[in-house]
Amino acid sequence: MDVMETIKQQISENPVILYMKGSPNAPQCGFSQRTSQAVMSCGKRFAYVDVLANPEIREGLKQYANWPTYPQLWVGGELVGGCDIVTEMYENGELKTLIESAVPADSSD
């Protein structure tokens, strides 16, 4: 499977997926830290991919999404955005609503 197919599969199989530097519990940059904290505070399970440990995905996703930076939050197969967008959505309550609509009720932590 080529990297574009892998990315497509990851996005389609995970209602919420965060492509970030590091992991939610050990982020490797401030933007990834703020974004993962916002997503975690919504209280639903989500997948993540460490783009530092997966350089082929790191490069391929830039082309797939036509979005050059990380982190990238995808919900319901759609790119939501990066740190600034996710943080703003969290602060105004939109992020929790979006994630709750994408994740089944029985899949909370």
Order of alpha helices (4+ residues) and beta strands (2+ residues): alpha-beta-beta-beta-alpha-beta-alpha-beta-beta-alpha-alpha
